[in-house]
Amino acid sequence: MDQTIFLALYQFTSNNALLSTLAILCAVWLPFLAVFIAALYALYEGVLRGMVRTFFLVFAPATLAYVIADAIKTFFPAPRPFAALDFTPLVLGENSLAAFPSAHATVFAALGMTIFLQNKKIGKWFLLAALFIGLARIATGIHWPSDILAGFLLGGLVAFIAHHLALKFSKTPRL
């Protein structure tokens, strides 16, 4: 089923120049924009609640989620679709044995969920960006759907646990 979903999305995207360009933009450049906007969000919240604390609360869960995802990739290498199916992906330069879980999906799910748990109005847009990034990573041929799903679950879980631990040990009632 993983391969069927992957092939349907990849073939739909790769056969259309506009969709290919949009997928590449979302897979490569949207993550930079999301981090920049998250930093602006943290700056704004930091002015209100303390800069170091806010940056830590916003970015620490995503960083921890990345470390966990990278450890999984190191100990359990899995081939990316382009390596398993022998084709050239739309995005080049990816390690062919570092598919599971998607670090991009993990980090941006963690970032999106972290911000969502602090501010639902802004956080829903970060979760939507994470979804676009994840779908684009499939559409460009560098991840299986299961890589993205696992990344979303891992990132969301780390953010959820970090948020509740921060609430438990915080001296203020709201993060």
N, C-alpha and C positions, 0 to 999 in steps of 0.2 A: 504494500500500500504506500509506503514511503516513496518508493521509486515511481509509482504511478502518479502520485500527487506532484512530485518534483518534476517529472517529464512534462506533465500538462502545463504547469506554470512556466517552466523554462522555455518550452517550445512556443507558447503563446507570446512570451516576452521577446525572445530572441529573433522571432520572425517579423518584428515590427520595430522600425528605427526609433520612433517616438517612445514607445514603451521601453525599449532597451536603454535609451538615454535617461528616462525617468528612473528606471531601476538602478542604473549606475549612480545617478545623483543621490538617490536614497541610500544605497549601500555604502557609498564612499564619503559623500559630503554632508548628508543629513546628520550623521553622528557628531561631526565637528560643530555644526550649528546648535545641536541639542546641548552639547557640553557648554558652549558659549552662553546660551540662554539660561542654562542651569546656574552658571556662575553669576550671571546678572541677578537671577532670583535669589541666590545665596547672599549676594552683596546687599540687595534690598532688605532681605530678612535680617541680615547681620547688623545693619544699622539699627534695626528695631530691637534685636535680641542679643547682640554680641557676635562679633565677626568670626572669631575662631570657632566658637561653639556651633554656629550655624553652618560654616563650611564643613566642619567635621560631621555634623548630623546629616548634611545633604550628600556628601561625597564618600564618607567612610563605608556605608553599606555597598555601594557600587564597587569600590576598591576591593573590599573583602570578597564580594561575589566573583570578581575577576580572578583573584588569587585562587579561589576554589575551582573555578572553571579551568584555569590553566593547569592546576595540579591534576585534574581529571584527564585532561588532554595528554599530559606528560605520561601518566601511568597507563592510560588506555587509549592508545592512538587509533583513530578511525579514519578511513579514507574519505575524502570529500567526493562529491558526485563527479566532478570533472576527472578525478583520478580513477574512480571506480568504473566510470563509463567511457573513459578515454576521449574527451573532447576539450576544446579550449573554452574556458569560461569567459564571461563578459568582463570580469574583474580579474586582473592578473596579480601575481605576487603573493598568493596565499600558500601556506604550508599544506602540502597535499595530504598529510596524515594528521591534521589537527581539526577535525570536523566537529566532534562531539565533546561537550555541548558548545554551541555558538557563544563565543566570548562577547560578541556584539549584542546578541539577544540577552545574554546574562546581565551585562553592564547596564544596558538601557532599560531593561525591565526593572532592575534594582533602582536605578535613578528615577524612573517614572513612578514606581510604587512608593519610594521614599517621599518624593514630593507630593504624590497623591495623598499619602497618609497625613501630611502636614497641611496641605491646601488642596482640597478636591477640585476647585475651580481651575487652578493652574495645572495640577497633576494629571488631569484627564488628557491634556494636550501632550504631555510627556509620554504618557502611556500610548497615545495614538502614534507619536513619533517612533516609539519602540516597535510597535506593530509594523509600521511602514519599513523600518530598517530591517526587521526580521523577514518580511515578505520579499524585500529587495535582495536580501542575501540568498534566498532560494531562487528568485527569478534570474539572478546573474550567474547561477550555476556553481556557487561555492558552498552551499549548505543543503542538507536534506531537511525536510519539514520536521523530523524528529529532533534534529540538532537545535532548531529554533525553539520548538516546544520545550525541550529540556532546559534551554537557556532561560526562557521566560519563567518556567517553574522555579529554577534555582535562584534567579535574580529576585523574583517576587518573594520567595521564602526568606532569603537573607534579609531583604528590606523589611519584611513584616516582623521577623524576630528582632532585628536591630531597633526598629521603632518601639516595640514593646519593652525591650530592655532599657532603652533610653527613657521611656516614660516611667518605668519602675524605679530607676535610680536618679531621676531628675528631681531637682528641688522646686522646679516650677511645674504647674499642672499641665501646661501646653508646651509642645515643642515648637 
